[in-house]
Amino acid sequence: MATVGLIGHDDYLAHDTGGSHPERPERLRAIHERLDETGLRADLMAFEPRHADERWLNMVHDPAHVANVKSRCERGLDYMEDFETMLCPRSFDIARLGVGATFEAVDAVMENRADRVFCAVRPPGHHAEFDRAMGFCLFGN
């Protein structure tokens, strides 16, 4: 049987997008609740994410974009320029943890510790562009 991994972290729940935003902590809570209700969690190998270093973010994204996200979080701004990607003061570090989950997942597969790994992370990253946040996503993960 294939070894399936799961990466999650309580810090992902701290990415505060506001109660009515579609990308909110309840999305991850629902995933974890379902894993527990069905007993599937017992079949998964847990892996811990790590924070992606800013230099890795700068290799994939425009360094000005990385600096902009960091600055907006440090200044306590609530959103990116697209007005749909929400922020809180911890969003930059939490997004780095999401990218780091991807690194850990790839390492786990490449080192034969797992056949596949699901990363239950927030904020998501699949819409992030080279030079801007988009679709609730800050950085590609």
PASEBA-1860 file (N, C-alpha, C; in nm, 3 decimals):
! residues 141
1> MATVGLIG> 0.084/-0.118/0.000/0.000/0.000/0.000/0.089/0.125/0.000 ~ 0.045/0.228/-0.069/0.120/0.352/-0.079/0.125/0.423/0.055 ~ 0.238/0.487/0.081/0.252/0.570/0.200/0.209/0.711/0.164 ~ 0.107/0.760/0.234/0.054/0.894/0.207/0.083/0.981/0.328 ~ 0.140/1.097/0.302/0.173/1.190/0.408/0.075/1.305/0.416 ~ 0.075/1.370/0.529/-0.008/1.488/0.553/0.076/1.592/0.623 ~ 0.070/1.713/0.571/0.137/1.825/0.637/0.032/1.927/0.676 ~ 0.032/1.962/0.802/-0.056/2.065/0.854/0.012/2.132/0.971
9> HDDYLAHD> -0.043/2.244/1.016/0.014/2.315/1.130/-0.092/2.410/1.183 ~ -0.099/2.422/1.315/-0.197/2.511/1.376/-0.180/2.657/1.332 ~ -0.058/2.698/1.299/-0.036/2.837/1.257/-0.116/2.873/1.132 ~ -0.147/2.776/1.048/-0.225/2.806/0.927/-0.362/2.864/0.963 ~ -0.413/2.828/1.078/-0.544/2.879/1.122/-0.536/3.025/1.164 ~ -0.416/3.076/1.190/-0.398/3.214/1.236/-0.394/3.316/1.122 ~ -0.397/3.271/0.999/-0.405/3.363/0.884/-0.548/3.418/0.883 ~ -0.565/3.537/0.941/-0.698/3.595/0.966/-0.745/3.675/0.845
17> TGGSHPER> -0.843/3.623/0.775/-0.897/3.689/0.656/-1.033/3.752/0.682 ~ -1.081/3.745/0.804/-1.213/3.799/0.835/-1.318/3.690/0.825 ~ -1.421/3.701/0.907/-1.521/3.596/0.919/-1.601/3.565/0.795 ~ -1.618/3.662/0.705/-1.703/3.638/0.588/-1.624/3.606/0.461 ~ -1.493/3.608/0.469/-1.410/3.580/0.352/-1.418/3.431/0.317 ~ -1.426/3.396/0.188/-1.438/3.254/0.152/-1.316/3.169/0.189 ~ -1.197/3.229/0.196/-1.077/3.154/0.232/-1.051/3.183/0.380 ~ -1.102/3.097/0.465/-1.094/3.120/0.610/-1.056/2.990/0.682
25> PERLRAIH> -1.023/3.000/0.810/-0.975/2.882/0.884/-1.069/2.762/0.879 ~ -1.198/2.785/0.868/-1.293/2.674/0.865/-1.265/2.576/0.751 ~ -1.204/2.624/0.644/-1.170/2.535/0.532/-1.076/2.424/0.580 ~ -0.973/2.461/0.654/-0.880/2.359/0.704/-0.941/2.278/0.818 ~ -1.017/2.344/0.902/-1.081/2.270/1.011/-1.170/2.159/0.955 ~ -1.241/2.188/0.847/-1.329/2.088/0.785/-1.249/1.969/0.734 ~ -1.134/1.995/0.675/-1.048/1.886/0.626/-1.005/1.798/0.742 ~ -0.955/1.860/0.848/-0.906/1.782/0.963/-1.020/1.708/1.034
33> ERLDETGL> -1.135/1.772/1.045/-1.250/1.705/1.107/-1.290/1.581/1.028 ~ -1.291/1.593/0.896/-1.330/1.479/0.811/-1.227/1.366/0.821 ~ -1.099/1.401/0.825/-0.996/1.298/0.842/-1.015/1.223/0.973 ~ -1.053/1.295/1.078/-1.076/1.231/1.207/-1.204/1.148/1.207 ~ -1.312/1.204/1.152/-1.442/1.134/1.150/-1.435/1.001/1.074 ~ -1.360/0.999/0.966/-1.352/0.880/0.881/-1.243/0.783/0.925 ~ -1.157/0.826/1.016/-1.047/0.742/1.059/-0.929/0.742/0.963 ~ -0.935/0.823/0.859/-0.827/0.826/0.759/-0.696/0.878/0.816
41> RADLMAFE> -0.703/0.965/0.916/-0.580/1.022/0.970/-0.484/0.913/1.018 ~ -0.539/0.803/1.070/-0.456/0.693/1.120/-0.373/0.630/1.009 ~ -0.415/0.645/0.884/-0.343/0.587/0.771/-0.240/0.682/0.711 ~ -0.233/0.804/0.764/-0.145/0.905/0.707/-0.020/0.923/0.793 ~ 0.091/0.951/0.727/0.215/0.979/0.796/0.226/1.131/0.810 ~ 0.244/1.179/0.931/0.250/1.323/0.955/0.391/1.375/0.930 ~ 0.397/1.488/0.859/0.523/1.559/0.836/0.506/1.702/0.884 ~ 0.614/1.762/0.930/0.611/1.900/0.980/0.661/1.996/0.872
49> PRHADERW> 0.592/2.107/0.853/0.640/2.207/0.757/0.756/2.286/0.818 ~ 0.826/2.355/0.733/0.930/2.447/0.779/0.907/2.581/0.709 ~ 0.959/2.687/0.766/0.945/2.818/0.702/1.042/2.827/0.583 ~ 0.989/2.864/0.469/1.074/2.886/0.352/1.152/3.015/0.374 ~ 1.280/3.011/0.350/1.364/3.129/0.360/1.324/3.230/0.252 ~ 1.336/3.357/0.283/1.301/3.460/0.184/1.380/3.447/0.055 ~ 1.502/3.399/0.063/1.581/3.385/-0.060/1.514/3.288/-0.157 ~ 1.445/3.185/-0.104/1.373/3.091/-0.191/1.252/3.159/-0.253
57> LNMVHDPA> 1.183/3.240/-0.175/1.070/3.315/-0.231/1.117/3.406/-0.343 ~ 1.233/3.470/-0.323/1.287/3.562/-0.423/1.336/3.492/-0.549 ~ 1.358/3.362/-0.543/1.397/3.288/-0.662/1.277/3.258/-0.751 ~ 1.158/3.256/-0.692/1.036/3.221/-0.765/0.953/3.345/-0.795 ~ 0.957/3.441/-0.705/0.877/3.563/-0.719/0.968/3.685/-0.733 ~ 0.913/3.790/-0.791/0.982/3.918/-0.797/1.015/3.961/-0.654 ~ 1.142/3.989/-0.624/1.177/4.031/-0.488/1.097/4.152/-0.440 ~ 1.056/4.239/-0.532/0.973/4.353/-0.493/0.836/4.306/-0.443
65> HVANVKSR> 0.783/4.200/-0.501/0.656/4.144/-0.454/0.673/4.085/-0.314 ~ 0.779/4.009/-0.293/0.804/3.949/-0.161/0.816/4.060/-0.056 ~ 0.893/4.164/-0.088/0.909/4.276/0.005/0.777/4.348/0.030 ~ 0.694/4.360/-0.073/0.564/4.425/-0.059/0.473/4.349/0.036 ~ 0.466/4.217/0.020/0.383/4.136/0.110/0.432/4.152/0.254 ~ 0.562/4.141/0.272/0.620/4.153/0.407/0.589/4.289/0.467 ~ 0.609/4.394/0.389/0.585/4.530/0.437/0.438/4.554/0.473 ~ 0.348/4.507/0.388/0.205/4.527/0.414/0.164/4.456/0.544
73> CERGLDYM> 0.220/4.338/0.568/0.189/4.266/0.693/0.247/4.341/0.813 ~ 0.372/4.385/0.801/0.435/4.458/0.911/0.360/4.587/0.944 ~ 0.303/4.651/0.842/0.229/4.777/0.863/0.084/4.753/0.906 ~ 0.043/4.627/0.912/-0.091/4.596/0.956/-0.200/4.620/0.853 ~ -0.163/4.622/0.724/-0.264/4.640/0.620/-0.346/4.512/0.607 ~ -0.471/4.528/0.569/-0.566/4.415/0.567/-0.573/4.340/0.436 ~ -0.516/4.393/0.328/-0.534/4.329/0.198/-0.422/4.368/0.103 ~ -0.410/4.289/-0.003/-0.317/4.319/-0.111/-0.387/4.409/-0.213
81> EDFETMLC> -0.314/4.448/-0.315/-0.368/4.542/-0.414/-0.489/4.489/-0.490 ~ -0.506/4.358/-0.494/-0.621/4.303/-0.567/-0.751/4.314/-0.486 ~ -0.741/4.358/-0.361/-0.856/4.379/-0.271/-0.932/4.251/-0.236 ~ -0.887/4.134/-0.282/-0.953/4.009/-0.245/-0.861/3.918/-0.165 ~ -0.731/3.943/-0.172/-0.634/3.864/-0.098/-0.608/3.935/0.034 ~ -0.662/3.877/0.139/-0.659/3.941/0.270/-0.530/3.909/0.344 ~ -0.496/3.999/0.439/-0.375/3.987/0.518/-0.406/4.008/0.666 ~ -0.316/3.960/0.747/-0.311/3.995/0.889/-0.162/4.013/0.921
89> PRSFDIAR> -0.126/4.062/1.038/0.016/4.082/1.068/0.102/3.956/1.054 ~ 0.046/3.839/1.071/0.123/3.714/1.064/0.120/3.647/0.926 ~ 0.048/3.703/0.830/0.029/3.637/0.701/0.160/3.606/0.628 ~ 0.257/3.697/0.633/0.383/3.673/0.562/0.451/3.547/0.616 ~ 0.464/3.537/0.748/0.530/3.420/0.806/0.449/3.293/0.786 ~ 0.317/3.304/0.793/0.233/3.185/0.773/0.242/3.138/0.627 ~ 0.247/3.233/0.533/0.262/3.196/0.392/0.397/3.129/0.368 ~ 0.502/3.176/0.436/0.633/3.110/0.427/0.626/2.967/0.479
97> LGVGATFE> 0.544/2.944/0.581/0.525/2.809/0.634/0.451/2.721/0.533 ~ 0.360/2.782/0.457/0.290/2.709/0.351/0.384/2.668/0.239 ~ 0.471/2.758/0.199/0.571/2.725/0.097/0.665/2.617/0.150 ~ 0.703/2.630/0.276/0.790/2.530/0.338/0.726/2.392/0.346 ~ 0.593/2.388/0.355/0.524/2.259/0.352/0.546/2.190/0.218 ~ 0.543/2.268/0.112/0.568/2.212/-0.021/0.710/2.156/-0.029 ~ 0.806/2.231/0.025/0.944/2.181/0.026/0.954/2.048/0.101 ~ 0.891/2.042/0.217/0.896/1.919/0.297/0.828/1.804/0.223
105> AVDAVMEN> 0.716/1.832/0.156/0.645/1.728/0.081/0.732/1.673/-0.031 ~ 0.797/1.760/-0.106/0.884/1.716/-0.215/1.001/1.635/-0.159 ~ 1.061/1.684/-0.051/1.172/1.610/0.010/1.127/1.472/0.056 ~ 1.009/1.464/0.118/0.960/1.335/0.167/0.942/1.234/0.053 ~ 0.891/1.281/-0.059/0.872/1.191/-0.174/1.007/1.155/-0.236 ~ 1.092/1.254/-0.256/1.221/1.228/-0.320/1.312/1.139/-0.234 ~ 1.296/1.147/-0.102/1.376/1.065/-0.010/1.307/0.933/0.025 ~ 1.199/0.902/-0.047/1.123/0.777/-0.028/1.066/0.760/0.113
113> RADRVFCA> 1.036/0.871/0.179/0.969/0.863/0.309/0.818/0.855/0.290 ~ 0.770/0.891/0.170/0.627/0.884/0.137/0.614/0.874/-0.014 ~ 0.503/0.816/-0.058/0.475/0.809/-0.202/0.407/0.935/-0.252 ~ 0.326/0.994/-0.166/0.259/1.121/-0.198/0.228/1.191/-0.067 ~ 0.213/1.324/-0.075/0.188/1.404/0.045/0.084/1.510/0.014 ~ -0.014/1.525/0.102/-0.113/1.631/0.092/-0.075/1.741/0.190 ~ -0.070/1.864/0.139/-0.038/1.980/0.222/-0.165/2.057/0.251 ~ -0.211/2.050/0.375/-0.330/2.123/0.419/-0.283/2.257/0.474
121> VRPPGHHA> -0.270/2.356/0.384/-0.209/2.484/0.420/-0.302/2.601/0.390 ~ -0.272/2.711/0.456/-0.331/2.841/0.430/-0.220/2.942/0.451 ~ -0.220/3.054/0.379/-0.306/3.079/0.264/-0.268/2.987/0.147 ~ -0.363/2.967/0.057/-0.331/2.886/-0.061/-0.229/2.959/-0.149 ~ -0.176/2.892/-0.249/-0.076/2.956/-0.333/-0.092/2.937/-0.481 ~ -0.190/2.862/-0.525/-0.199/2.823/-0.666/-0.234/2.938/-0.761 ~ -0.283/3.050/-0.711/-0.314/3.163/-0.799/-0.206/3.272/-0.797 ~ -0.111/3.263/-0.706/-0.009/3.367/-0.694/0.069/3.380/-0.823
129> EFDRAMGF> 0.096/3.502/-0.862/0.173/3.531/-0.982/0.317/3.565/-0.944 ~ 0.402/3.576/-1.043/0.543/3.611/-1.022/0.556/3.742/-0.945 ~ 0.474/3.839/-0.981/0.492/3.973/-0.927/0.371/4.028/-0.851 ~ 0.275/3.940/-0.818/0.160/3.990/-0.743/0.081/3.875/-0.680 ~ 0.011/3.912/-0.575/-0.083/3.819/-0.512/-0.211/3.819/-0.594 ~ -0.281/3.706/-0.590/-0.405/3.698/-0.667/-0.487/3.580/-0.615 ~ -0.618/3.595/-0.617/-0.706/3.485/-0.583/-0.684/3.427/-0.445 ~ -0.659/3.511/-0.346/-0.638/3.474/-0.206/-0.497/3.420/-0.181
137> CLFGN> -0.412/3.417/-0.283/-0.279/3.354/-0.274/-0.168/3.458/-0.271 ~ -0.074/3.442/-0.178/0.039/3.535/-0.165/0.161/3.486/-0.242 ~ 0.197/3.360/-0.223/0.315/3.300/-0.287/0.278/3.162/-0.341 ~ 0.343/3.122/-0.448/0.320/2.989/-0.503/0.363/2.882/-0.403 ~ 0.276/2.785/-0.383/0.314/2.673/-0.295/0.261/2.544/-0.356
END
